[in-house]
Amino acid sequence: MTSTLTAAAAGFGTGLSLIVAIGAQNAFVLRQGIRRDAVLAVVGICALSDAALITLGVGGVGAVVVAWPGALTAIGWIGGAFLLCYGALAARRVFRPDGGALRTDGEAAGSRRRAVLTCLAMTWLNPHVYLDTVFLLGSVAADHGPLRWTFGLGAVLASLCWFAALGFGARLLGRFLAKPAAWRVLDGLVAATMIVLGAVLIAGS
């Protein structure tokens, strides 16, 4: 039971650290939430899309490891290196902030159909989402062996919690996330999580 909870918690933390970043998708979800425009549809698309991609990553990378056990070492080194790079970039933003924050201004979505299509484009046409959900989460999940699906479930839950908080708690979070100082704190947490996970992944390879 303890190992299962540990794997789920690791998946939740890893997934959250990859999702929490300033980007067009997060800004769009927050903007929709503030305007109360197609919030349920937008949150649902983001969460379900992440769930599908995470499942693909956990299953795909896991299948490679089962077919070729030696691949775990290569995946561990590559995935760990990526995580360390992500952590270094987040740490750089802490010490050298660019004044960035989540901007929620801009034109309204206009219609539910337009909001849905925009959300789908931001999710599925973003190359970084495949690196984050399919490769990185798949790599870390593979390191958990038989508990990789528990890890994946934790990552899916993190995605659902984050997008639900952004969409339905937008009026509260909007004021907080509009401050660059808030993102320095979040980037610090992300950097620490990424660097630790990357080091652990490489050490276990």
Buried (B, 14 or more C-beta within 10 A) or exposed (E): EEEEEBBBEBBBBBBBBBBBBBBEBBBBBBBBBBBEBBBEBBBBBBBBBBBBBBBBBBBBBBEBBEEEEEBBEBBBBBBBEBBBEBBEBBBEBBEEBEEEBBEBEEEEBEEEEEBBEBBBEBBEEBEEBBBBBBBBBBBBBBBBEEBBBBBBBBBBBBBBBBBBBBBBEBEEBBEBBBEBEBBBEBBBBBBBBBBBBBBBBBEEB
